[in-house]
């Protein structure tokens, strides 16, 4: 076996996000996987590693090998992972280590779920609420938006940011999604509409929250670049400072900064080298906090950068050009993976109508739980 110190993002694929009646997680993941293999110019027999994200609508004990069976794969390594919204980025980091160690040459990383059509609203709320502490949080009836709202209240009190500041990100993500034919929500919105939308958990309103979607995403991490511009996984980092909101020591230091620092140190790059951002945005407060803690905006300054156009597709640091979780959609693990897929497509000139000047370096960050688990990735185009 030839050992390779470098891991490349070789191909990617994904389904539209939204409503897929009658299609389960395996169906959706198989669609995304087929696209990723075609994109990577690989056959199923070339895949010797498989990493699969969990699906709340199919809580199978061996989901990775179930997908291998249904999709016709016989890998020498298979693994399922559960890390909330950070799962996709963590799987990519793990795939990178498998390739760099020489254990695998081509690792398929895939996730998908029919979270919109495959479970009732009440079931979805109840399932997601289990991210809370079983003794101190869940019995009080809190939902995921309530957890984030409590965190938002503290952060807004500490920094002085406002609901109008948060609304900037909802508007930007919807404008980006309007240019993506596979996005869940494409109708443009205004700041006034965000502020006037239905209250969900103060200070968050409906348009501060991501939709629940069906969909799937897949990427191939390989020992060799494929037919597209070569994109190297140059750096990665993780941080896990707490699991539950009641154990969060400081909303100003959730762990995102630590994960980012690790990734930058490993890549030997600085913030000024980055030309594209793929930042997790389950809620508008998530995006504001992550931009600021990872160092792409000063404290209380993310909205000002958004207003100045810095994060627009034509700006200095394009952000989530697919529309992010807030508008492209959120179907669990694949929702977070979509940020990495979009970064790769932009870097390889495959973003169609959304294509910006292909960035040479991209920073991707995902978080799971209530800003609980953090994974940062740095991608580098090496042509």
C-alpha positions in Angstrom: 0.0 0.0 0.0 1.4 3.4 -1.0 1.3 5.8 1.9 0.3 9.4 1.1 0.9 12.4 3.5 -1.7 14.3 1.5 -5.5 13.9 1.4 -7.5 15.5 -1.4 -11.2 16.3 -1.8 -11.7 14.5 -5.1 -15.4 14.6 -5.8 -18.7 15.7 -4.3 -22.4 15.2 -4.9 -25.8 16.0 -3.3 -29.5 16.0 -3.7 -31.7 19.1 -3.7 -32.8 20.0 -0.2 -36.5 20.3 0.6 -39.3 17.7 0.4 -38.6 14.2 -0.9 -41.9 12.3 -0.4 -41.4 8.5 -0.1 -37.6 8.6 0.0 -35.7 7.3 3.0 -32.2 8.1 4.2 -30.7 5.2 2.2 -32.3 6.4 -1.0 -31.1 9.9 -0.5 -27.6 8.9 0.5 -27.3 6.6 -2.5 -28.2 9.4 -4.8 -25.6 11.7 -3.3 -23.0 8.9 -3.3 -23.6 8.1 -7.0 -23.0 11.8 -7.9 -19.9 11.9 -5.7 -18.3 8.8 -7.4 -19.1 10.1 -10.8 -17.6 13.5 -9.9 -14.5 11.8 -8.6 -14.2 9.5 -11.7 -14.2 6.4 -9.4 -16.0 3.1 -9.5 -17.7 1.6 -6.5 -14.9 -1.0 -6.3 -12.4 1.9 -5.8 -13.9 2.9 -2.5 -12.1 1.2 0.3 -13.3 3.4 3.2 -16.8 4.5 4.2 -17.8 7.0 6.8 -21.6 7.6 7.3 -23.4 10.1 9.5 -26.4 9.2 11.6 -30.0 9.7 10.7 -32.7 10.3 13.3 -35.3 8.8 11.0 -33.3 5.6 10.6 -31.5 4.9 13.9 -29.8 1.8 12.7 -27.0 0.4 14.9 -24.9 -0.3 11.8 -25.9 2.4 9.3 -22.5 2.6 7.6 -22.5 -1.1 6.6 -26.2 -1.0 5.9 -25.5 1.6 3.3 -22.6 -0.4 2.0 -24.8 -3.4 1.5 -27.6 -1.4 -0.3 -25.1 0.6 -2.4 -22.9 -2.3 -3.3 -19.7 -1.4 -1.5 -17.1 -3.7 0.2 -14.8 -1.3 2.0 -11.9 -2.4 4.2 -12.9 0.3 6.7 -16.4 1.5 7.7 -17.6 3.7 10.5 -20.7 5.5 11.6 -20.4 8.8 13.5 -22.6 10.9 15.8 -21.4 14.4 16.7 -24.5 16.4 16.0 -24.1 19.2 13.4 -20.3 18.8 13.6 -20.5 15.2 12.3 -19.9 16.0 8.6 -16.8 18.0 9.2 -15.6 15.5 11.7 -16.1 12.7 9.2 -14.0 14.6 6.6 -11.3 15.1 9.2 -11.3 11.3 10.0 -11.3 10.4 6.3 -8.3 12.7 5.9 -6.5 10.8 8.7 -7.4 7.4 7.2 -5.9 8.5 3.8 -2.8 10.1 5.3 -2.1 7.0 7.4 -2.3 4.8 4.3 -5.2 2.8 5.7 -7.5 3.8 2.8 -7.0 5.4 -0.6 -10.6 6.5 -1.4 -13.0 7.2 1.4 -16.7 7.9 0.7 -18.1 10.4 3.3 -21.9 10.5 3.1 -25.0 11.5 5.1 -28.6 12.0 4.4 -32.0 12.0 6.0 -35.7 12.5 5.3 -36.1 14.7 8.3 -38.9 16.8 6.8 -41.1 14.0 5.5 -39.9 11.0 7.6 -41.1 12.0 11.0 -43.9 14.1 12.6 -43.2 17.6 13.8 -43.7 16.5 17.4 -41.3 13.6 17.0 -38.7 15.8 15.4 -39.0 18.4 18.2 -38.7 15.6 20.8 -35.7 13.9 19.1 -33.7 17.1 18.7 -34.5 18.3 22.3 -32.5 15.4 23.6 -29.4 17.5 23.0 -30.3 19.0 26.3 -29.2 17.7 29.7 -31.5 14.8 30.7 -31.7 15.9 34.3 -31.7 19.7 34.2 -32.8 20.8 30.8 -35.1 18.3 29.0 -37.6 18.0 31.9 -38.2 21.7 31.6 -39.5 21.3 28.1 -36.9 23.3 26.2 -36.5 22.8 22.5 -33.3 23.4 20.5 -34.4 26.9 19.5 -35.0 27.6 23.2 -31.4 26.5 24.0 -30.0 28.8 21.3 -32.3 31.6 22.4 -31.0 31.5 25.9 -27.4 31.6 24.6 -28.3 34.4 22.2 -29.7 36.5 25.0 -26.5 36.2 27.0 -24.3 36.9 23.9 -26.4 39.9 22.9 -26.3 41.3 26.5 -22.5 40.9 26.6 -21.7 42.3 23.2 -24.6 44.7 22.5 -25.6 43.1 19.1 -29.2 43.4 18.2 -32.0 41.4 16.5 -31.5 43.7 13.5 -27.8 42.7 13.4 -28.8 39.0 13.3 -31.4 39.6 10.6 -28.5 40.7 8.2 -27.5 37.0 8.0 -30.9 35.7 7.4 -31.3 38.1 4.5 -27.8 37.3 3.0 -28.4 33.5 3.2 -31.7 33.8 1.5 -30.2 36.0 -1.3 -27.5 33.3 -1.8 -30.0 30.5 -1.9 -32.1 32.3 -4.5 -29.2 31.6 -6.9 -29.1 27.9 -6.1 -31.7 25.8 -7.9 -31.5 23.0 -5.3 -32.1 25.2 -2.2 -35.1 24.6 0.1 -36.0 28.3 0.5 -35.4 30.6 -2.4 -37.8 33.5 -2.0 -35.9 36.7 -1.1 -36.6 38.3 2.3 -36.0 41.7 3.8 -34.7 42.7 7.2 -38.1 44.0 8.1 -39.7 40.6 7.3 -37.1 38.8 9.5 -37.9 41.1 12.4 -41.6 40.8 11.9 -41.6 37.0 11.5 -43.3 34.7 14.0 -41.6 34.6 17.4 -40.1 31.2 18.1 -38.0 31.6 21.3 -37.1 35.2 22.2 -35.0 36.8 20.8 -35.2 34.4 17.8 -38.0 34.6 15.3 -39.0 32.1 12.6 -36.5 33.6 10.0 -33.7 33.4 12.5 -34.1 29.6 12.4 -33.2 27.1 9.7 -35.9 25.0 8.1 -36.1 21.2 8.5 -35.4 19.5 5.2 -34.9 16.2 3.4 -31.6 15.7 1.5 -28.2 14.1 1.3 -24.6 15.1 0.6 -21.4 13.1 -0.2 -17.7 13.7 -0.7 -14.8 11.5 -1.6 -11.5 12.0 0.2 -8.6 10.4 -1.7 -4.9 9.8 -1.7 -4.7 11.4 -5.2 -6.5 14.4 -6.8 -9.1 13.6 -9.4 -10.3 15.2 -12.6 -11.0 18.6 -11.1 -8.7 21.3 -9.7 -6.7 19.7 -6.8 -8.1 20.7 -3.4 -6.0 19.6 -0.5 -7.3 19.2 3.1 -4.5 21.4 4.5 -5.6 21.7 8.2 -8.1 20.5 10.7 -8.9 21.0 14.4 -11.5 20.1 17.0 -12.6 21.4 20.4 -15.1 20.0 22.9 -15.5 22.2 25.9 -19.0 21.3 27.0 -21.9 19.2 26.0 -24.9 21.0 27.5 -25.9 24.6 27.7 -26.0 24.6 31.5 -22.3 23.5 31.4 -21.2 26.3 29.0 -18.6 28.3 31.0 -18.5 31.3 28.7 -20.5 32.2 25.6 -17.5 34.2 24.4 -15.3 31.0 24.3 -17.3 28.0 23.1 -14.4 26.1 21.6 -14.7 27.4 18.0 -11.6 29.6 18.4 -9.6 26.6 19.6 -10.6 24.4 16.7 -9.8 27.2 14.2 -6.4 27.9 15.8 -5.5 24.2 15.4 -6.5 24.1 11.8 -4.6 27.3 10.9 -1.5 26.1 12.7 -1.5 22.8 10.9 -2.1 24.5 7.5 0.6 27.1 8.1 -1.9 29.8 7.0 -3.4 32.9 8.5 -6.9 34.5 8.3 -5.7 36.8 5.6 -5.0 33.8 3.3 -8.7 32.7 3.3 -10.9 33.6 0.4 -14.1 31.7 1.2 -16.0 30.8 4.3 -18.4 27.9 4.9 -19.7 28.5 8.4 -22.4 26.5 10.2 -25.6 28.6 10.6 -28.4 26.6 12.3 -29.6 30.0 13.7 -28.6 33.5 12.9 -26.9 33.7 16.3 -24.8 30.7 15.5 -23.4 32.4 12.4 -22.7 35.7 14.2 -21.0 33.9 17.2 -18.9 31.6 15.0 -17.7 34.4 12.7 -16.5 36.4 15.7 -15.0 33.6 17.8 -13.1 32.1 14.8 -11.6 35.5 14.1 -13.3 36.6 10.9 -15.0 39.5 12.6 -14.3 41.4 15.8 -16.6 40.9 18.7 -20.0 42.5 17.9 -18.6 43.2 14.4 -19.9 40.4 12.2 -23.1 42.3 11.2 -21.1 45.4 10.3 -19.0 43.3 7.9 -22.2 41.8 6.5 -23.7 45.3 6.0 -20.5 46.4 4.3 -20.9 43.6 1.8 -17.7 41.7 2.9 -19.6 38.4 3.1 -21.5 38.8 -0.1 -20.6 36.7 -3.2 -18.9 39.8 -4.6 -17.2 40.7 -1.3 -13.8 40.1 0.1 -14.8 37.0 2.0 -17.8 35.2 0.4 -19.9 33.3 3.0 -22.1 30.2 2.4 -22.8 31.0 -1.2 -25.3 28.1 -1.4 -27.5 29.7 1.2 -26.4 27.8 4.3 -28.6 26.0 6.7 -30.8 29.1 7.1 -32.0 28.9 3.5 -30.4 26.0 1.5 -31.8 23.8 4.3 -31.0 21.5 7.1 -31.5 17.8 7.0 -29.2 16.8 9.9 -25.7 15.8 9.2 -25.9 16.5 5.4 -26.9 20.1 6.2 -23.5 20.7 7.7 -21.8 18.8 4.9 -23.3 21.1 2.3 -21.0 23.9 3.5 -18.0 21.7 2.5 -19.5 20.6 -0.7 -20.2 24.2 -1.7 -16.7 25.3 -0.8 -15.3 22.5 -3.0 -17.5 23.4 -5.9 -16.5 27.1 -5.7 -12.8 26.1 -5.5 -13.1 23.9 -8.5 -15.2 26.3 -10.6 -18.4 24.1 -10.5 -20.8 26.4 -8.8 -22.7 27.4 -11.9 -24.7 30.7 -11.6 -23.3 31.1 -8.1 -19.6 30.9 -9.2 -17.4 33.5 -7.7 -13.7 34.0 -8.6 -12.5 30.5 -7.6 -10.9 30.9 -4.1 -7.5 29.3 -3.4 -8.2 28.8 0.3 -11.4 28.1 2.2 -12.3 27.8 5.9 -15.1 25.5 6.9 -16.5 25.3 10.4 -19.2 23.1 11.9 -20.7 22.9 15.4 -22.8 20.3 17.1 -25.2 20.5 20.0 -25.6 24.0 21.5 -22.2 25.3 20.3 -20.8 22.1 21.9 -18.6 20.3 19.5 -16.5 22.3 17.0 -14.6 21.1 13.9 -12.6 23.5 11.6 -11.2 22.5 8.2 -8.9 24.5 5.9 -9.0 23.6 2.2 -6.3 24.6 -0.3 -6.3 24.6 -4.1 -2.9 23.5 -5.2 -3.0 23.9 -9.0 
